[in-house]
Amino acid sequence: MSNKVPEQMKAQVLEAYNKPYTLTDLPVPEISSDDDILVKVDAAGYCHTDAVLAAGQMKPNPPAFPHIGSHEFAGTVVAVPKTPSAAAKSYPVGTRVGVPRRGYHVCGTCFECRDPNNDYEGFSNFCGKGLSNGLSKHGGFEYAVVDARQVALLPASMSAVDAAPLMCAGVTIYRALKRCRLSSGQRVGIVGAGGGLGHLGLQFAEAMGLRITGVDAADGPLQLAKSLGTKATIVDARSTPAGDVVKEIGKADGVQDPANMGLDAVIILPESQASFDYGCKLLKNHGLCVVVSFPENGFNVSARDLVFRDISVVGTLLGNNSDLQEMVSFASKHNVKAVSKTFALKQLNDLVDEYNKGGGGKLVVDMAI
């Protein structure tokens, strides 16, 4: 069942909202289902949703305290059930896996779980009763029990530090780009292009053959977006009105009709109304706005855009397990990597301080430090 798994682990826990993490000794979690596998985490990312949860804004399912965070991590399987399910058999001890947040112990009976297109019969990571690693259950700050049906096999060439950010930021922006339903040569915009999701999105979109407009409104993220070396046009929303961007796109495309100038689709990553409005202004008529962020008070949508410009607005979350594995393979093939800064587990509060500076990219706990 196991490979010399210790009884105790070091874990970073939240003991209350708006408090620093506390490094403490806790029992290593135990397998409780034939679908479970125990993962020794090698690297764990810190995501915007971790900050939202720590601030007490994760509704309607707040965690129980003390709570172990991180919902994007990568590690090595160190224990499997005595009678493993078919899924658990696919990840024997020693297998390297990446783990996203959704899909732990789903109900198996709701309409989502019964969807015949699911990766596993009776399993959907959209199940409303399934738990989320690092959110509604303990996450990856250091050992974690996860559902074998929710993980991705990692290629040997991909390090844990590179894999961890892909498990939330990577699969989320990859799924958002797929929701745009664009063909090579079409135009996509990424608002929030220098953030954790955005800078990965620039790389994915370029590898997909899309023409990209990246938008941000802070010096650090803008510098990061420009440093990636993609062919994306990077726009500072503080100094360049959306209308000017649209006109430049029209000139480049040789388009005279203002209604047909602009982007085919735009992805909204920041949680500000200004970002949403800016992104929608970049769209040509019949364009698609894909919303990833979820501000507590929502977004105000222009009915005029919906009715007179035929703009469509859709939301997106994590994809299914097939999307996850497809994304990992795509990232490996095209060398898509997060620009990351690493910290030791004991430095997690320093990582949070760095996150709050808003410098862009990804922050990762490397358990080897």
N, C-alpha and C positions, 0 to 999 in steps of 0.2 A: 504493500500500500504506500510506503513512504521511503524516503532516502535520507535517514538521519535528520529528521525534522526536530528542531529544538522545541521545548515546551513553552519558552518565553520569547518574546520579540520586543525590540524597540519600536515604539509607535509614536507618531505625532498626532495629538488629539485636540479637538476643540472641546472645551468644557462649558462654554457659553457663547452666545453671539457677541460679536465685537470685542473679543478677547484674543490675545496671542495664543498660538499653538503651544502645547505642553508636551515635551518629550518624556515618555513614561514607559515602564515595562508592563506588558499585557500578555495574556496567554495567546499563543498562536491559534488562530481560528480553526475549527474542526469541520471536516466534511460531514454533511448531513443528508446528502442525496446521491443517488447513483449517477446524476449528471454533474456532480461537483468535481472540481479539481483544485488543489491547493497550489498557489503560485508564490514563489519567492520573488518579490519585485526587485528588479535590477535598476529600473528608472521610472520615475513618476512625474508627470507633468502637472503644472498648476494652471488652471483654466479660469476664464472669467466667471464661470458658474461656481467655482470654488469660492471666489470672492463674494458673489451674490449670496451664497449659502451662509458664509461666515458673518455676513451683515444682517442675517435674519430676514432676507427678502425672498427665500425659496419657498413659495407657496404653491399648492395647499398642503404639501407633505413635508413638514420640517423634520429634521433628524432627531433621534434620541441622543442625549449627551451622557458620557463623553463620546465624541464622534471622530472617526478616522476619515480624513479627506482623501482626495485625488480620485478622479474618475477616468483618467487616461494614463495607462501604465503598461509596462512591458516587463516580462520576467521569465522565469524558468519553472516548469511544473515539477513539484517536489513530492506530491502525493496524489493518488487517485483512489477511488472507492474500491472496496473489496470485490464488489460485483458491478463494475463500471457499465454504464449505458453505452450504446453504439457510439455516441458522440465522445464520451470520455475516453473510450478505447483509442480514439484517433489522436490523443495527446498523452502518450505515456510519460513517465518520469524522465526528465531531462529535455523535454521538448520546449523550445522557446516560443512564447506566444505574446501577442499584443491583446490588451483587454480594454474595451470601451465601457461605457457606463450602463447601458440599458440591457434588460433581458435576464435578470437573475430570478430564477424560480417563478416563471410565468404560470398562469392558471391552467393552460392547456385546453380550455373549453370555450373561451369567448370567441366572438366572430373573427377577431384578429388571429388568434391561435389556430383556428380551424381553416384559415385561408389555404386553399390547396397550393398556392404559389410559395408558401413558406419554405425556407431552407431545410427545416426539420419539421416533421409532422408533429402538430400540437405545440409548436413554439413560434412565438412572434415577439420581437423586442419592442413592438408597439402595444403589447398587452398592458392594460391599465393596472393590473394587479402585480405585474413584475416589478422587482426592486431594481434600484440603480446604484451601481458601485460608487462609493464616495458621496452619495447624496442621501438616499433613503436606507442604505446599508453602509457598512464600513468599506472604505476604499483601499488605496494602494500604498499607504505610508507605513508598512514594510512587507508583511505577508497578507495575502487575501485569498479567500475561497470564492471562486467564480464558477459560473455555469459554462460547461464545455461547449455549449451550443452558441455562445456569444463571442467566442474568441477568434483570433486570426493567427494562422501559422506564419512565423516570421522567416524570411529568407536568411541564409547564413551571412550574407553580405550586409545586412541591416543591423546596426547596433541598437541596443536597448534605448540609449539616449535619443537616437533618431526615430525609433519606432513609437515611443511614448506619446509625443505630440500628435502623431497621426491618428491616435485612437479616439480623439474627440475633435480637435481642430481639423485634422486632416480629412477624416471621413465626413465631417459636417460640410466643409467647403466643397469637397469632391461631389457629395450628393447635391449640393446647391447648384453646382455647375451642370450636373446631369439634368436637374429639374429645368434648367434654362432651355434644354432641347435644341441646342444650336449645332450647326454644321461648321466644319472647318472654313475659316474665312469670315464668318459672321462676327458681329461686334458684341462684346460683353463689358460691363462696367463692374468694378468691385469698389464699393464705398467702405472705407476702413482698410485700405489696401496694405498698410504697413503694420497691422496688428497680427496677432497669432494666427488667425484664420486667413486674413487677407494676404499675407506674404506667401503663404502656401498656395492660395488661390491663384496668385499671379503665375506661379510656376506650373501648376496643373493646367491652367487655361492656355498658357503658351504651348505646352506639350500637346494639347488638344487641337492646336492649329487655329485658335481664336485670336481675333484682334482685340486688344485689351486697353481699357481706360481705367487706371487706378486712381482713386480719390482718397485723400486724407486731409487732416486739418491740424497736425501737430508736427513739430520739427523732427523729432526722433523717428516716428513711423514713416514720414516722408523720405527721410534719408535712407532708412532701411529698404523701403520699396524701390528706390532708385539704385541701391547698391546690388540688387540681385542680378542685374545684367540682362533682364528680359527686354523684349521689344515694346513693352507696355508704355503708353503715354501716362506719365504720373502728374496728377493735377493737385495743386494746393487750393482747397476749397475756400480758404480764407481770402485769397487774392484773385481768384479766377471765377467769375460767375458761370453758372451752368450753361446759360445761353451762349456764352463765348465758346465753351467747349463744343457745343452742338454745331455752331457755325464752322468751327475748324474741321469737325468730322464731315460736315456737308461738303466743304471744299475738297477734302481728301478723297471723298467718294464721288465727286462730280455731280452732286445732287442740288437741284435748284429749289425744289418744293420744300418749304420749312417743315411740313408735316411728315416728310420722309427722311428728315435729317436726324441723326442720333444713333443711339444704341438699340440693338435688338432685344437685349435683356440686361438687367442690372441686379446685383446682389447687395442687399443692405445688411451690413454687419454692426455698425454702431447703434446705440440705443437712443439717439437723439432725434427729435422731430426734424431738426434742420438737415440731418443726414438723409433721412427718408425723403424729404422734399427735394433736396438736391439731386438725389438719385433718380427720382421720377421725372424731373425736368430733363434729364439726359436721354430719356427714351423717345424714340420715334413713335408715331401712331401705331397702335396694335402691339406695342412692346410689352415685355413681361418684367414685373418687379418681383424678385424672390426675396422674401424676408427671412432672415436667420435670427436676428436679435429679438428679445422679448422684454421691452421696458415694462415696468410695473403698471404704468398707466396706458400702455398701448400706443398706437400711432393714429393720428388723424389722417384719413384718406380723402383726397379731393374727388368728390362726385363728378366734377367736370372732367377730370382725367379719365374716370371710368366710363362715362357716358359719351363724351364728345371726342375723346382721343382713343377710346377702346383699349385703355391700359388694363392689363390683368395683374392682379396681386395674389401671390400664393406664398404659403409658408413652407418651411422644410425643417426637418430634424435629422437625426442619424438615419442612415439607410439600414438595410437588413444585413445579415452576415455575408451574403454574396457581395454586396456593395463594399463591405469592409475588406474582404479578401482581395477583391478587384482593385481597390484603392491601394492596398499594400503592394500588390504586384506592379501596378502602374507607377507608383512612387519609386520602387526599386529600379524599374526599367528606365525611367526618365530622370533618375537622380534628383527627385524632389525631396528636399530636406528643410526642416525648420531651422532658422537661425536661432540658436539656443544659447542660453547662459546657464551653467550648471552650478548646483549648490549641494553640499552634504545634507543628509537628513537632519542633523542637529542645527543646520542653518536655515530651517524653513521660514522662520520669522524674518530673517534677512531677505529671503526670496520674496516674501509678501511685501516688504518695504520697497524692494526693487520694482515689483509689479505695480505698486501704487504710483510710481513715477511715470508710468505710461510710455516707456521707451520703445515699445513694439517688440515683435518677435515672440519667442517662447522661453519660459523659465522652467527648468527641469531639475528635480532631485535625482542625483546620481548616487545610488547606494554604494558604489565602489569608492567614493571619496571618503 
